[in-house]
Amino acid sequence: MDKEKIIENRKADHIKICLEKDVEFKKTNGFESYDFEHYALPDINMDEIDLRTRFLGKPFNYPFFITAITGGTVQAEKINKTLAKAAEAIGIGFGLGSQRAMLKDHSLKKTYDVRGVAPSTFIAGNIGAVQLPEYNMEQIDSLVTDLNLDALCIHLNAAQEAVQPEGDTSWEGVADKIKEMSKSTNFPVIAKETGCGISGKTAKLLKDLKVSAIDISGAGGTSWVKVEQYRSNSDMNIFNEWGIPTAQSLIETVQEVDIPVIASGGIRNGLEVAKALAMGASLAGFALPVLKHATKGFESVVAYFEKIADELRTAMFLVNASNLEELRKNTIIKVV
Ligand SMILES: Cc1cc2nc3c(=O)[nH]c(=O)nc-3n(C[C@H](O)[C@H](O)[C@H](O)COP(=O)(O)O)c2cc1C
């Protein structure tokens, strides 16, 4: 089978497995170990709480980001269009899945081309860090410029590659390539994990590599080691729980760097979003639940985010925060 066909089949398998199997970590994202200090006499109107924010220069109605999911197949095109349309209607960010397929076969560009349905949305492209050395700067630039995007996510998926039968495990020179890219592109580069989390040490390295933001994508949600295990029918499960829980990863990352941080990896409700923002995240990111809603259609995605926004507003009311600045600056989070 040629390389394009392998990538296409893999993308289809990933969607099918994520929709049909239990692909989530057994361990939690860690936010249950933190609690807000309840504020018994709020001095604000819950209905007037302002959830607007800005991320890398662009306005968002809500601090939410649909993190990378897919691209490269007919089904992926439909999912990307549904999600981009929903992101535009809600006013949140959207990330395309890995664009490797589009670099291998330019006719697949249309499966990622969502600017038409999301003219004002912050849209990020996506490519694997370990694949970067295969491409020249012109090709990397084209991922963003050909689709009129706002940023490029470089995904770090060492655990997935390590357990994938055909995975890329030669990572020498990848960090240098990220630095070369971050310095020469005129769009922001976001370093992004895929469910194993970023430690303080890695966050510092990424900042030194000049990335503009970090999506920590910690453990507690989708486990890519598990997904790959289903794909290869392997019984090697000792790495299924590998990764830094999202709450711990977030704390370590914001202590180490002052660039914007997206908290993702198993974020499933508005209370977890509130905790992540109070702990220093700029946005909260979601993948698996959004994919499931996308298969039901645009309205289902919009309703999902409306529910998350209501939950976030409720948490903010109970700590007397009338906007996200107040939530971030004046809120006490306790260890329970
Ligand atoms: C079906 C599916 C495909 C994904 N594909 C990509 C990808 O191409 N690039 C990437 O950076 N992350 C990819 N991810 C990872 C997510 O963006 C996210 O980091 C991870 O799933 C953890 O978030 P969650 O627990 O909310 O799913 C994918 C996730 C899912 C569910």
The ligand as a Tripos MOL2 file, in Angstrom:
@<TRIPOS>MOLECULE
LIG
   31    33     1     0     0
SMALL
NO_CHARGES

@<TRIPOS>ATOM
      1 C1        -10.2000   11.3700   16.5630 C.3       1 LIG1
      2 C2         -9.1030   12.2670   17.0740 C.ar      1 LIG1
      3 C3         -8.0790   12.6300   16.2050 C.ar      1 LIG1
      4 C4         -7.0290   13.4510   16.6400 C.ar      1 LIG1
      5 N1         -6.0780   13.8710   15.7330 N.ar      1 LIG1
      6 C5         -5.1390   14.7700   16.1380 C.ar      1 LIG1
      7 C6         -4.2390   15.3410   15.1950 C.ar      1 LIG1
      8 O1         -4.2830   15.0650   13.9890 O.2       1 LIG1
      9 N2         -3.3150   16.2390   15.6480 N.ar      1 LIG1
     10 C7         -3.2360   16.5910   16.9760 C.ar      1 LIG1
     11 O2         -2.4360   17.4560   17.3400 O.2       1 LIG1
     12 N3         -4.0780   16.0550   17.8850 N.ar      1 LIG1
     13 C8         -5.0110   15.1630   17.4970 C.ar      1 LIG1
     14 N4         -5.8970   14.6610   18.4240 N.ar      1 LIG1
     15 C9         -5.6540   14.9210   19.8580 C.3       1 LIG1
     16 C10        -6.5650   15.9830   20.4380 C.3       1 LIG1
     17 O3         -6.3960   17.2270   19.7940 O.3       1 LIG1
     18 C11        -6.3320   16.1420   21.9690 C.3       1 LIG1
     19 O4         -5.0330   16.6370   22.1920 O.3       1 LIG1
     20 C12        -6.4890   14.8330   22.7300 C.3       1 LIG1
     21 O5         -7.4730   13.9960   22.1410 O.3       1 LIG1
     22 C13        -6.8890   15.0730   24.1940 C.3       1 LIG1
     23 O6         -8.0980   15.7830   24.3130 O.3       1 LIG1
     24 P1         -9.5030   15.0570   24.6790 P.3       1 LIG1
     25 O7         -9.2690   14.2800   25.9460 O.co2     1 LIG1
     26 O8        -10.4710   16.1780   24.8600 O.co2     1 LIG1
     27 O9         -9.8370   14.1610   23.5340 O.co2     1 LIG1
     28 C14        -6.9770   13.8690   18.0020 C.ar      1 LIG1
     29 C15        -8.0200   13.5030   18.8820 C.ar      1 LIG1
     30 C16        -9.0660   12.7050   18.4360 C.ar      1 LIG1
     31 C17       -10.1600   12.3260   19.4080 C.3       1 LIG1
@<TRIPOS>BOND
     1     1     2 1
     2     2     3 ar
     3     2    30 ar
     4     3     4 ar
     5     4     5 ar
     6     4    28 ar
     7     5     6 ar
     8     6     7 ar
     9     6    13 1
    10     7     8 2
    11     7     9 ar
    12     9    10 ar
    13    10    11 2
    14    10    12 ar
    15    12    13 ar
    16    13    14 ar
    17    14    15 1
    18    14    28 ar
    19    15    16 1
    20    16    17 1
    21    16    18 1
    22    18    19 1
    23    18    20 1
    24    20    21 1
    25    20    22 1
    26    22    23 1
    27    23    24 1
    28    24    25 2
    29    24    26 1
    30    24    27 1
    31    28    29 ar
    32    29    30 ar
    33    30    31 1
@<TRIPOS>SUBSTRUCTURE
     1 LIG1         1 GROUP 0 **** ****
